[in-house]
Amino acid sequence: MSVVRSIEGEYKRYKALADAAIAQVTDEELALAAAGGGNSLEMMIRHVAGNLHARFTDFRTSDGEKPWRKRDDEFEPSALSRGELLEMWETGWRTLFDAVGELRDEDLAGTVNIRRQPLRIDEALHRSLAHAAYHVGQIVFVAKAMRGDTWRCLSIPRGASEAFNRKAASGMQTAGAHADWLKNPLSS
């Protein structure tokens, strides 16, 4: 597997984690502030979506910090419906996947700019992946706290390690396979 395809697979895995967490909360819970006055799920979703859309629009030809992005607004409450919010979310991820899908390993030494700072493409991808993973972790944590005992586990549930390992041994070794498993964790 190429380096680019490996990074793309990790993005898919983190998106699948966030999607599975978001699907477990109600429309009202999307807008609730996290414990201690933290960001709501809706704010985190808009932030990740805005970041991905800005960074990966014209990824190789324009600065990743676009003048049309209003980052500070992403952390203010909004009146978006779940449908509007998820449309924004999907647009950000689609922009990312379209840009990454065009890359090959030989492109990784090229340069892109983010906030006028030149970065090698591999550095920019790793930075972006870490940023997405950080916020996906927050989304999962907040959603799990909201669901409590009704939470559907997104990793190996307690007591299910042997079954998971058997499934892994039967061919689930890639990040993409883990993303698929998140959609239907208890099947074969």
C-alpha positions, -999 to 999 in steps of 0.1 A, spaced: 0 0 0 12 35 -8 18 61 19 -9 83 4 -35 54 4 -25 46 40 -31 83 51 -64 83 31 -74 51 49 -68 67 83 -89 97 73 -117 73 64 -114 55 97 -117 87 117 -146 99 96 -164 66 102 -158 70 140 -172 105 140 -202 94 118 -210 66 141 -208 88 172 -229 116 155 -256 91 145 -261 81 181 -271 116 194 -304 134 190 -308 167 170 -311 185 203 -279 170 217 -259 182 187 -263 218 200 -257 211 237 -225 225 252 -201 198 264 -194 195 301 -178 225 316 -190 249 289 -171 231 262 -179 232 225 -210 215 213 -209 187 189 -224 210 163 -195 234 168 -169 207 165 -186 193 133 -186 227 117 -150 233 127 -137 201 112 -158 205 81 -147 242 76 -111 232 82 -111 204 57 -130 224 31 -106 253 33 -74 233 35 -82 210 6 -100 233 -18 -73 240 -45 -50 221 -21 -18 224 -42 -24 258 -58 -37 281 -31 -31 288 6 -50 265 29 -64 294 49 -90 307 26 -103 343 29 -139 330 27 -136 308 58 -149 323 90 -132 301 115 -143 320 146 -180 316 135 -175 278 137 -174 282 175 -206 302 178 -240 285 182 -259 282 149 -295 273 139 -285 247 114 -307 216 111 -291 182 113 -294 179 75 -276 212 69 -249 203 94 -243 169 79 -243 184 44 -215 208 56 -197 179 72 -199 158 40 -187 187 19 -156 191 40 -147 154 39 -155 151 2 -132 181 -5 -105 163 14 -110 129 -3 -111 145 -37 -78 162 -32 -61 132 -15 -74 109 -42 -54 129 -68 -21 125 -49 5 98 -54 35 91 -32 58 109 -56 38 141 -48 45 141 -11 78 160 -14 59 189 -31 50 220 -12 17 236 -1 10 267 19 -11 270 51 -13 305 65 15 315 42 38 288 58 52 264 32 49 228 42 58 196 24 26 178 13 34 149 36 38 173 65 5 190 57 -13 157 54 0 145 88 -8 178 104 -44 177 90 -49 140 100 -38 147 135 -61 177 137 -90 157 124 -82 128 148 -80 152 178 -115 166 171 -130 132 162 -118 121 196 -136 150 212 -168 143 192 -167 106 203 -161 115 239 -189 141 241 -214 119 222 -205 89 245 -210 111 276 -245 121 263 -255 86 255 -244 70 287 -256 34 291 -272 35 256 -239 41 238 -230 17 211 -192 10 214 -171 22 184 -141 0 192 -137 -34 206 -165 -38 233 -156 -52 267 -155 -89 265 -154 -90 227 -116 -90 220 -115 -127 209 -143 -123 184 -127 -91 171 -93 -108 168 -109 -138 149 -125 -113 125 -92 -94 121 -74 -127 114 -100 -134 86 -90 -103 66 -98 -71 85 -63 -56 86 -68 -22 70 -81 11 82 -108 9 56 -119 -24 69 -121 -9 104 -143 19 90 -166 -8 75 -166 -27 108 -178 4 126 -209 4 104 -218 -32 114 -195 -43 143 -212 -75 152 -216 -91 118 -195 -121 109 
